[in-house]
Amino acid sequence: ATLRAVSASERTITTILVAAAIAAWFVVAFVLGFVSPEGNAGAQLIGATVFGAAVALTLWPLLWSASRSSPSALSTSGRRSFLAGAIVTVLVILRAIDVVSPVVIIFVVACAIVIEVAFTLRR
């Protein structure tokens, strides 16, 4: 298969998404460095949310560049990266309150897979 040329708008979108991902990882570094989660549920929630957002923003341009041939690839990759970020956020929160186990991990991932299959089959 021949790859098509990347348009200027696609380059701009990719640059913005990568810059947002880099900024998100700087926020993660700040939270890890300066916010103590010990006995602070708010800090644990902020840390989990920031970490999940950083994962989602990192995956978005990667998933989009792999599937940019279709017209709805940007929104589809955004949805999939959001699901991955949500999984990370939920698992970090569950780890913070010490209720994570292999069964819970499988359940959370299976829920995300069912959601993605439902969205994919909707068309």
VOGU-545136 format. One record per atom (N, C-alpha, C): chain; residue in one letter; residue number from 1; y, x, z; atom name. Coordinates in steps of 0.001 Angstrom, whole numbers, always signed. Each point is the difference from the previous one (the first is absolute). Last residue first. Example, Ala and Ser with C-alpha at 12.3 -4.5 7.8 and 13.67 -1.06 7.14 Angstrom:
2
ATOM:A:S:2:-2250:+12850:+7080:N $
ATOM:A:S:2:+1190:+820:+60:CA $
ATOM:A:S:2:+1090:-770:+730:C $
ATOM:A:A:1:-5720:+290:-70:N $
ATOM:A:A:1:+1190:-890:+0:CA $
ATOM:A:A:1:+1200:+900:+0:C $
//
This chain:
123
ATOM:A:R:123:+1722:-21978:+13300:N $
ATOM:A:R:123:+451:-94:-1385:CA $
ATOM:A:R:123:-1002:-670:-797:C $
ATOM:A:R:122:-870:+1014:+4528:N $
ATOM:A:R:122:+927:-1123:-138:CA $
ATOM:A:R:122:+448:-199:-1440:C $
ATOM:A:L:121:-2779:+3611:+1895:N $
ATOM:A:L:121:-674:-1102:-684:CA $
ATOM:A:L:121:+905:-1204:-229:C $
ATOM:A:T:120:+1619:+3820:+2391:N $
ATOM:A:T:120:-429:+446:-1320:CA $
ATOM:A:T:120:-627:-1132:-796:C $
ATOM:A:F:119:+1293:-712:+4521:N $
ATOM:A:F:119:+1161:+183:-858:CA $
ATOM:A:F:119:-388:+373:-1411:C $
ATOM:A:A:118:-3440:-357:+3171:N $
ATOM:A:A:118:+602:-1320:-212:CA $
ATOM:A:A:118:+1231:+110:-901:C $
ATOM:A:V:117:-2067:+3979:+1366:N $
ATOM:A:V:117:-847:-708:-972:CA $
ATOM:A:V:117:+582:-1376:-302:C $
ATOM:A:E:116:+2095:+2497:+3368:N $
ATOM:A:E:116:+245:+586:-1320:CA $
ATOM:A:E:116:-831:-678:-1076:C $
ATOM:A:I:115:-671:-1341:+4470:N $
ATOM:A:I:115:+1350:-357:-428:CA $
ATOM:A:I:115:+272:+529:-1402:C $
ATOM:A:V:114:-4012:+1266:+2038:N $
ATOM:A:V:114:-38:-1421:-367:CA $
ATOM:A:V:114:+1377:-458:-490:C $
ATOM:A:I:113:-297:+4347:+1699:N $
ATOM:A:I:113:-720:-95:-1274:CA $
ATOM:A:I:113:-65:-1440:-476:C $
ATOM:A:A:112:+1822:+832:+4246:N $
ATOM:A:A:112:+900:+473:-1055:CA $
ATOM:A:A:112:-662:-78:-1371:C $
ATOM:A:C:111:-2631:-1050:+3734:N $
ATOM:A:C:111:+1049:-1014:-174:CA $
ATOM:A:C:111:+960:+404:-1105:C $
ATOM:A:A:110:-3264:+3114:+1276:N $
ATOM:A:A:110:-596:-1109:-751:CA $
ATOM:A:A:110:+1011:-1121:-227:C $
ATOM:A:V:109:+1263:+3630:+2725:N $
ATOM:A:V:109:-82:+416:-1403:CA $
ATOM:A:V:109:-595:-1116:-858:C $
ATOM:A:V:108:+134:-740:+4624:N $
ATOM:A:V:108:+1371:+84:-520:CA $
ATOM:A:V:108:-10:+384:-1478:C $
ATOM:A:F:107:-4171:-79:+2274:N $
ATOM:A:F:107:+565:-1343:-114:CA $
ATOM:A:F:107:+1402:+39:-612:C $
ATOM:A:I:106:-2154:+4093:+1004:N $
ATOM:A:I:106:-647:-661:-1136:CA $
ATOM:A:I:106:+588:-1391:-215:C $
ATOM:A:I:105:+1437:+2300:+3791:N $
ATOM:A:I:105:+499:+662:-1207:CA $
ATOM:A:I:105:-578:-659:-1243:C $
ATOM:A:V:104:-1616:-1428:+4136:N $
ATOM:A:V:104:+1365:-479:-204:CA $
ATOM:A:V:104:+588:+618:-1263:C $
ATOM:A:V:103:-4210:+1511:+1354:N $
ATOM:A:V:103:-96:-1399:-431:CA $
ATOM:A:V:103:+1388:-566:-287:C $
ATOM:A:P:102:-371:+4399:+1840:N $
ATOM:A:P:102:-415:-74:-1409:CA $
ATOM:A:P:102:-82:-1435:-530:C $
ATOM:A:S:101:+3454:+679:+3840:N $
ATOM:A:S:101:-1411:+363:-78:CA $
ATOM:A:S:101:-399:-77:-1469:C $
ATOM:A:V:100:+4612:-521:+3653:N $
ATOM:A:V:100:-531:+294:-1319:CA $
ATOM:A:V:100:-1464:+442:+127:C $
ATOM:A:V:99:+3337:-1155:+3506:N $
ATOM:A:V:99:-1002:-1004:-364:CA $
ATOM:A:V:99:-599:+260:-1376:C $
ATOM:A:D:98:+3857:+2182:+2851:N $
ATOM:A:D:98:-1393:+371:+266:CA $
ATOM:A:D:98:-1014:-1112:-269:C $
ATOM:A:I:97:+4958:+412:-822:N $
ATOM:A:I:97:-431:-843:+1130:CA $
ATOM:A:I:97:-1492:+148:+283:C $
ATOM:A:A:96:+2024:+2500:-3490:N $
ATOM:A:A:96:+930:+179:+1123:CA $
ATOM:A:A:96:-409:-833:+1204:C $
ATOM:A:R:95:-2332:-407:-4110:N $
ATOM:A:R:95:-327:+1268:+661:CA $
ATOM:A:R:95:+893:+210:+1206:C $
ATOM:A:L:94:+882:-3689:-2724:N $
ATOM:A:L:94:-1256:-209:+718:CA $
ATOM:A:L:94:-438:+1266:+734:C $
ATOM:A:I:93:+3773:+318:-2751:N $
ATOM:A:I:93:+288:-859:+1155:CA $
ATOM:A:I:93:-1264:-240:+821:C $
ATOM:A:V:92:-494:+2328:-4008:N $
ATOM:A:V:92:+725:+833:+973:CA $
ATOM:A:V:92:+346:-821:+1235:C $
ATOM:A:L:91:-2039:-2264:-3575:N $
ATOM:A:L:91:-941:+911:+649:CA $
ATOM:A:L:91:+679:+915:+1007:C $
ATOM:A:V:90:+2670:-2969:-2579:N $
ATOM:A:V:90:-871:-751:+909:CA $
ATOM:A:V:90:-953:+942:+730:C $
ATOM:A:T:89:+2773:+1911:-3314:N $
ATOM:A:T:89:+790:-492:+1132:CA $
ATOM:A:T:89:-885:-719:+1015:C $
ATOM:A:V:88:-1969:+1390:-4052:N $
ATOM:A:V:88:+320:+1147:+853:CA $
ATOM:A:V:88:+773:-453:+1232:C $
ATOM:A:I:87:-872:-3243:-3239:N $
ATOM:A:I:87:-1249:+417:+649:CA $
ATOM:A:I:87:+268:+1157:+953:C $
ATOM:A:A:86:+3560:-1396:-2648:N $
ATOM:A:A:86:-279:-983:+1054:CA $
ATOM:A:A:86:-1289:+342:+737:C $
ATOM:A:G:85:+1179:+2594:-3745:N $
ATOM:A:G:85:+896:+263:+1122:CA $
ATOM:A:G:85:-219:-960:+1153:C $
ATOM:A:A:84:-2393:-752:-3953:N $
ATOM:A:A:84:-465:+1241:+623:CA $
ATOM:A:A:84:+875:+364:+1196:C $
ATOM:A:L:83:+1331:-3689:-2568:N $
ATOM:A:L:83:-1239:-296:+718:CA $
ATOM:A:L:83:-542:+1240:+706:C $
ATOM:A:F:82:+3727:+546:-2778:N $
ATOM:A:F:82:+371:-733:+1203:CA $
ATOM:A:F:82:-1242:-347:+822:C $
ATOM:A:S:81:-645:+1949:-4170:N $
ATOM:A:S:81:+469:+1001:+958:CA $
ATOM:A:S:81:+462:-665:+1293:C $
ATOM:A:R:80:-1332:-2797:-3519:N $
ATOM:A:R:80:-1141:+770:+492:CA $
ATOM:A:R:80:+427:+1061:+1003:C $
ATOM:A:R:79:+3347:-2552:-2139:N $
ATOM:A:R:79:-819:-859:+857:CA $
ATOM:A:R:79:-1162:+780:+604:C $
ATOM:A:G:78:+2693:+2198:-3153:N $
ATOM:A:G:78:+746:-249:+1233:CA $
ATOM:A:G:78:-785:-842:+975:C $
ATOM:A:S:77:-1734:+704:-4298:N $
ATOM:A:S:77:-139:+1206:+807:CA $
ATOM:A:S:77:+780:-122:+1310:C $
ATOM:A:T:76:+410:-3548:-3017:N $
ATOM:A:T:76:-1390:+102:+451:CA $
ATOM:A:T:76:-205:+1236:+864:C $
ATOM:A:S:75:+4193:-654:-2065:N $
ATOM:A:S:75:-204:-942:+1099:CA $
ATOM:A:S:75:-1423:+59:+532:C $
ATOM:A:L:74:+1033:+2744:-3690:N $
ATOM:A:L:74:+854:+376:+1126:CA $
ATOM:A:L:74:-217:-935:+1181:C $
ATOM:A:A:73:-2200:-833:-4177:N $
ATOM:A:A:73:-589:+1103:+762:CA $
ATOM:A:A:73:+826:+375:+1218:C $
ATOM:A:S:72:+277:-3476:-3761:N $
ATOM:A:S:72:+140:-320:+1419:CA $
ATOM:A:S:72:-537:+1113:+893:C $
ATOM:A:P:71:-141:+318:-4853:N $
ATOM:A:P:71:+1381:-375:+370:CA $
ATOM:A:P:71:+192:-263:+1486:C $
ATOM:A:S:70:-3699:+3597:-1857:N $
ATOM:A:S:70:+197:-1455:-22:CA $
ATOM:A:S:70:+1410:-353:+469:C $
ATOM:A:S:69:-1418:+4562:-125:N $
ATOM:A:S:69:-123:-546:-1353:CA $
ATOM:A:S:69:+237:-1509:-47:C $
ATOM:A:R:68:-132:+3293:+3846:N $
ATOM:A:R:68:+1281:-508:-500:CA $
ATOM:A:R:68:-78:-590:-1398:C $
ATOM:A:S:67:-3109:+2099:+3739:N $
ATOM:A:S:67:-236:-1255:-722:CA $
ATOM:A:S:67:+1265:-568:-629:C $
ATOM:A:A:66:-307:+4172:+2574:N $
ATOM:A:A:66:-1365:-105:-502:CA $
ATOM:A:A:66:-211:-1236:-865:C $
ATOM:A:S:65:+4109:+852:+2256:N $
ATOM:A:S:65:-158:+962:-1088:CA $
ATOM:A:S:65:-1406:-40:-585:C $
ATOM:A:W:64:+982:-2717:+3741:N $
ATOM:A:W:64:+715:-463:-1190:CA $
ATOM:A:W:64:-183:+963:-1160:C $
ATOM:A:L:63:-1770:+1065:+4267:N $
ATOM:A:L:63:-761:-1087:-625:CA $
ATOM:A:L:63:+681:-481:-1279:C $
ATOM:A:L:62:+2262:+3280:+2468:N $
ATOM:A:L:62:-1281:+537:-458:CA $
ATOM:A:L:62:-833:-1065:-702:C $
ATOM:A:P:61:+4163:-1126:+2075:N $
ATOM:A:P:61:+164:+692:-1289:CA $
ATOM:A:P:61:-1307:+585:-529:C $
ATOM:A:W:60:-371:-2350:+4197:N $
ATOM:A:W:60:+573:-825:-1060:CA $
ATOM:A:W:60:+218:+764:-1305:C $
ATOM:A:L:59:-1559:+1921:+4312:N $
ATOM:A:L:59:-1005:-489:-951:CA $
ATOM:A:L:59:+614:-735:-1184:C $
ATOM:A:T:58:+2742:+1601:+3569:N $
ATOM:A:T:58:-621:+1137:-672:CA $
ATOM:A:T:58:-982:-469:-1066:C $
ATOM:A:L:57:+2115:-3162:+2796:N $
ATOM:A:L:57:+977:+568:-938:CA $
ATOM:A:L:57:-545:+1231:-723:C $
ATOM:A:A:56:-2714:-2026:+3325:N $
ATOM:A:A:56:+222:-942:-1109:CA $
ATOM:A:A:56:+969:+579:-1026:C $
ATOM:A:V:55:-734:+2453:+3955:N $
ATOM:A:V:55:-1210:-6:-824:CA $
ATOM:A:V:55:+193:-900:-1214:C $
ATOM:A:A:54:+3418:+21:+3156:N $
ATOM:A:A:54:-45:+1281:-705:CA $
ATOM:A:A:54:-1229:+90:-895:C $
ATOM:A:A:53:+450:-3751:+2807:N $
ATOM:A:A:53:+982:-42:-1086:CA $
ATOM:A:A:53:-2:+1296:-799:C $
ATOM:A:G:52:-2714:-232:+3850:N $
ATOM:A:G:52:-515:-873:-1058:CA $
ATOM:A:G:52:+950:-93:-1181:C $
ATOM:A:F:51:+1463:+2392:+3776:N $
ATOM:A:F:51:-1108:+709:-631:CA $
ATOM:A:F:51:-607:-833:-1133:C $
ATOM:A:V:50:+3369:-1954:+2638:N $
ATOM:A:V:50:+568:+1078:-809:CA $
ATOM:A:V:50:-1105:+755:-738:C $
ATOM:A:T:49:-1324:-3326:+3046:N $
ATOM:A:T:49:+689:-596:-1138:CA $
ATOM:A:T:49:+568:+1072:-935:C $
ATOM:A:A:48:-2015:+1338:+4069:N $
ATOM:A:A:48:-1003:-546:-917:CA $
ATOM:A:A:48:+651:-574:-1250:C $
ATOM:A:G:47:+2847:+1574:+3427:N $
ATOM:A:G:47:-744:+1099:-604:CA $
ATOM:A:G:47:-1029:-491:-1000:C $
ATOM:A:I:46:+2364:-3194:+2528:N $
ATOM:A:I:46:+896:+669:-954:CA $
ATOM:A:I:46:-735:+1123:-715:C $
ATOM:A:L:45:-2307:-2151:+3456:N $
ATOM:A:L:45:+174:-898:-1139:CA $
ATOM:A:L:45:+893:+624:-1065:C $
ATOM:A:Q:44:-544:+2305:+4044:N $
ATOM:A:Q:44:-1274:-20:-725:CA $
ATOM:A:Q:44:+106:-872:-1245:C $
ATOM:A:A:43:+3644:+80:+2928:N $
ATOM:A:A:43:-91:+1268:-727:CA $
ATOM:A:A:43:-1297:+79:-795:C $
ATOM:A:G:42:+580:-3715:+2793:N $
ATOM:A:G:42:+976:-38:-1092:CA $
ATOM:A:G:42:-48:+1261:-841:C $
ATOM:A:A:41:-2589:-325:+3975:N $
ATOM:A:A:41:-566:-792:-1098:CA $
ATOM:A:A:41:+949:-77:-1193:C $
ATOM:A:N:40:-743:+3594:+3989:N $
ATOM:A:N:40:+1108:-692:-631:CA $
ATOM:A:N:40:-517:-740:-1228:C $
ATOM:A:G:39:-2469:+3176:+2896:N $
ATOM:A:G:39:+404:-1147:+794:CA $
ATOM:A:G:39:+1150:-799:-583:C $
ATOM:A:E:38:-646:+4325:-2404:N $
ATOM:A:E:38:-715:-159:+1260:CA $
ATOM:A:E:38:+575:-1156:+814:C $
ATOM:A:P:37:+1546:+1926:-4357:N $
ATOM:A:P:37:-692:-1281:+34:CA $
ATOM:A:P:37:-719:-276:+1321:C $
ATOM:A:S:36:+4599:+2907:-1671:N $
ATOM:A:S:36:-1256:+105:+737:CA $
ATOM:A:S:36:-685:-1365:+63:C $
ATOM:A:V:35:+3618:+2602:-3439:N $
ATOM:A:V:35:-276:-1264:+675:CA $
ATOM:A:V:35:-1368:+112:+662:C $
ATOM:A:F:34:+1950:+3578:-2716:N $
ATOM:A:F:34:+985:-370:+1014:CA $
ATOM:A:F:34:-275:-1309:+742:C $
ATOM:A:G:33:-2777:+2233:-3583:N $
ATOM:A:G:33:+629:+1074:+756:CA $
ATOM:A:G:33:+833:-454:+1180:C $
ATOM:A:L:32:-2194:-3011:-3118:N $
ATOM:A:L:32:-1012:+787:+695:CA $
ATOM:A:L:32:+614:+1071:+888:C $
ATOM:A:V:31:+2893:-2542:-2696:N $
ATOM:A:V:31:-607:-857:+1023:CA $
ATOM:A:V:31:-1056:+770:+791:C $
ATOM:A:F:30:+2006:+2207:-3662:N $
ATOM:A:F:30:+976:-227:+1073:CA $
ATOM:A:F:30:-615:-815:+1127:C $
ATOM:A:A:29:-2576:+655:-3865:N $
ATOM:A:A:29:+130:+1259:+742:CA $
ATOM:A:A:29:+982:-154:+1160:C $
ATOM:A:V:28:-430:-3627:-2932:N $
ATOM:A:V:28:-1231:+164:+781:CA $
ATOM:A:V:28:+88:+1271:+844:C $
ATOM:A:V:27:+3450:-700:-3026:N $
ATOM:A:V:27:+114:-937:+1122:CA $
ATOM:A:V:27:-1240:+86:+886:C $
ATOM:A:F:26:-63:+2457:-3937:N $
ATOM:A:F:26:+956:+603:+928:CA $
ATOM:A:F:26:+214:-900:+1220:C $
ATOM:A:W:25:-2639:-1662:-3458:N $
ATOM:A:W:25:-731:+1028:+742:CA $
ATOM:A:W:25:+928:+775:+924:C $
ATOM:A:A:24:+1922:-3237:-2818:N $
ATOM:A:A:24:-868:-657:+984:CA $
ATOM:A:A:24:-782:+1025:+814:C $
ATOM:A:A:23:+2638:+1501:-3622:N $
ATOM:A:A:23:+845:-430:+1123:CA $
ATOM:A:A:23:-845:-653:+1093:C $
ATOM:A:I:22:-2181:+1138:-3961:N $
ATOM:A:I:22:+387:+1214:+718:CA $
ATOM:A:I:22:+857:-352:+1209:C $
ATOM:A:A:21:-1160:-3515:-2858:N $
ATOM:A:A:21:-1178:+490:+709:CA $
ATOM:A:A:21:+325:+1256:+812:C $
ATOM:A:A:20:+3332:-1760:-2826:N $
ATOM:A:A:20:-214:-895:+1147:CA $
ATOM:A:A:20:-1205:+453:+820:C $
ATOM:A:A:19:+852:+2282:-3997:N $
ATOM:A:A:19:+1045:+310:+986:CA $
ATOM:A:A:19:-144:-882:+1238:C $
ATOM:A:V:18:-2837:-899:-3608:N $
ATOM:A:V:18:-378:+1274:+622:CA $
ATOM:A:V:18:+1033:+402:+1050:C $
ATOM:A:L:17:+934:-3841:-2543:N $
ATOM:A:L:17:-1157:-234:+867:CA $
ATOM:A:L:17:-437:+1279:+708:C $
ATOM:A:I:16:+3491:+286:-3189:N $
ATOM:A:I:16:+440:-765:+1173:CA $
ATOM:A:I:16:-1155:-221:+970:C $
ATOM:A:T:15:-971:+2057:-4107:N $
ATOM:A:T:15:+816:+884:+828:CA $
ATOM:A:T:15:+455:-707:+1273:C $
ATOM:A:T:14:-2300:-2529:-3236:N $
ATOM:A:T:14:-899:+949:+652:CA $
ATOM:A:T:14:+773:+936:+924:C $
ATOM:A:I:13:+2479:-2974:-2653:N $
ATOM:A:I:13:-743:-729:+1036:CA $
ATOM:A:I:13:-922:+943:+762:C $
ATOM:A:T:12:+2278:+1794:-3695:N $
ATOM:A:T:12:+935:-325:+1085:CA $
ATOM:A:T:12:-716:-705:+1143:C $
ATOM:A:R:11:-2432:+901:-3919:N $
ATOM:A:R:11:+302:+1247:+706:CA $
ATOM:A:R:11:+915:-272:+1192:C $
ATOM:A:E:10:-894:-3556:-2848:N $
ATOM:A:E:10:-1192:+325:+784:CA $
ATOM:A:E:10:+199:+1297:+779:C $
ATOM:A:S:9:+3373:-1322:-2984:N $
ATOM:A:S:9:-27:-900:+1156:CA $
ATOM:A:S:9:-1220:+270:+882:C $
ATOM:A:A:8:+439:+2387:-4059:N $
ATOM:A:A:8:+1010:+435:+973:CA $
ATOM:A:A:8:-5:-895:+1238:C $
ATOM:A:S:7:-4612:+436:-2709:N $
ATOM:A:S:7:+1378:-390:-302:CA $
ATOM:A:S:7:+951:+480:+1100:C $
ATOM:A:V:6:-4793:+2084:-1880:N $
ATOM:A:V:6:+611:-624:+1169:CA $
ATOM:A:V:6:+1452:-304:-329:C $
ATOM:A:A:5:-4270:+256:-3569:N $
ATOM:A:A:5:+1113:+734:+603:CA $
ATOM:A:A:5:+586:-787:+1174:C $
ATOM:A:R:4:-5186:-611:-1239:N $
ATOM:A:R:4:+1282:-256:-628:CA $
ATOM:A:R:4:+1087:+762:+739:C $
ATOM:A:L:3:-5381:+1214:-675:N $
ATOM:A:L:3:+1027:-431:+944:CA $
ATOM:A:L:3:+1301:-223:-740:C $
ATOM:A:T:2:-5212:-407:-1829:N $
ATOM:A:T:2:+1245:+742:-98:CA $
ATOM:A:T:2:+1005:-559:+997:C $
ATOM:A:A:1:-5650:+200:-144:N $
ATOM:A:A:1:+1180:-835:+0:CA $
ATOM:A:A:1:+1239:+877:+0:C $
//
